[in-house]
Amino acid sequence: MDQPQKLEATFSTLVISIASSAIVSLGIEKNPQTNQFEKNLDLAQYSIDLLIMLRDKTRNNLSESERNYIDAIIQDLQLKFVQAK
C-alpha cells in the first residue's frame, strides 16, 4: 500500500497558497468550496497585501530565487487585480 506523500512546508508553498486565495478572490478560478466563480476584490487585495508584507518582513532572509519568485507573483497578481477592477 502506498503511503501518502508528506507535505513539506516551504516558502514557495506558503506564497502559492496565499496567491491561490487571491486568484479565487479575483474570480479567475472557481472557489473550491462552492465550485462557483466569486469576485471579492477586498479579499484579493488583502491576499496581495499579505504577500507584500511577507516579502518585506523576509527581505534579507530570502535566496535570490525566492525573492524573484515572490516578486513575480506579486507583480502578476497586481496586474490581474487592476484588470479585474
C-alpha positions as CSV (number, residue, x, y, z in Angstrom):
1,M,0.0,0.0,0.0
2,D,1.4,3.4,-1.0
3,Q,1.9,5.8,1.8
4,P,0.5,9.3,1.4
5,Q,3.1,11.9,0.3
6,K,4.2,14.0,3.2
7,L,3.6,17.7,2.7
8,E,6.6,19.9,3.1
9,A,6.2,23.4,4.5
10,T,8.3,25.7,2.2
11,F,8.5,29.3,1.4
12,S,7.1,28.7,-2.1
13,T,4.2,26.6,-0.8
14,L,3.2,29.4,1.5
15,V,3.5,32.0,-1.3
16,I,1.4,29.9,-3.7
17,S,-1.2,29.2,-1.0
18,I,-1.8,32.9,-0.5
19,A,-1.6,33.6,-4.2
20,S,-4.2,30.9,-4.9
21,S,-6.5,32.7,-2.5
22,A,-6.0,35.9,-4.4
23,I,-6.7,34.1,-7.7
24,V,-10.0,32.8,-6.4
25,S,-11.0,36.2,-4.9
26,L,-10.2,37.8,-8.3
27,G,-12.8,35.5,-9.9
28,I,-10.2,33.9,-12.1
29,E,-10.6,30.4,-10.7
30,K,-13.6,28.7,-9.1
31,N,-14.0,28.7,-5.3
32,P,-13.2,25.0,-4.5
33,Q,-15.8,25.1,-1.7
34,T,-18.7,26.3,-3.8
35,N,-17.5,25.4,-7.4
36,Q,-18.5,29.0,-8.4
37,F,-16.6,32.0,-9.7
38,E,-16.8,34.6,-7.0
39,K,-15.2,38.0,-7.2
40,N,-14.2,39.7,-3.9
41,L,-11.7,42.5,-4.6
42,D,-11.3,43.4,-1.0
43,L,-10.2,39.8,-0.1
44,A,-8.0,39.8,-3.2
45,Q,-6.3,43.0,-2.1
46,Y,-5.8,41.5,1.4
47,S,-4.1,38.5,-0.1
48,I,-1.8,40.6,-2.2
49,D,-1.0,42.8,0.8
50,L,-0.1,39.7,2.8
51,L,2.4,38.7,0.1
52,I,3.9,42.2,0.1
53,M,4.2,42.1,3.9
54,L,5.7,38.7,3.8
55,R,8.3,39.8,1.2
56,D,9.1,43.0,3.2
57,K,9.4,41.1,6.5
58,T,11.7,38.5,5.0
59,R,13.7,40.9,2.8
60,N,17.2,39.9,3.9
61,N,16.4,36.2,4.6
62,L,15.4,35.1,1.1
63,S,17.5,33.5,-1.5
64,E,17.7,35.2,-4.9
65,S,15.3,32.6,-6.4
66,E,12.8,33.0,-3.6
67,R,13.0,36.8,-3.9
68,N,12.4,36.6,-7.7
69,Y,9.6,34.1,-7.1
70,I,7.6,36.3,-4.7
71,D,8.3,39.5,-6.7
72,A,7.0,37.9,-9.9
73,I,3.8,36.5,-8.2
74,I,3.1,39.9,-6.6
75,Q,3.5,41.7,-9.9
76,D,1.3,39.2,-11.7
77,L,-1.4,39.5,-9.0
78,Q,-1.3,43.3,-9.0
79,L,-1.8,43.3,-12.8
80,K,-4.7,40.8,-12.6
81,F,-6.2,43.0,-9.8
82,V,-6.1,46.1,-12.0
83,Q,-7.7,44.1,-14.8
84,A,-10.4,42.8,-12.5
85,K,-11.5,46.3,-11.3
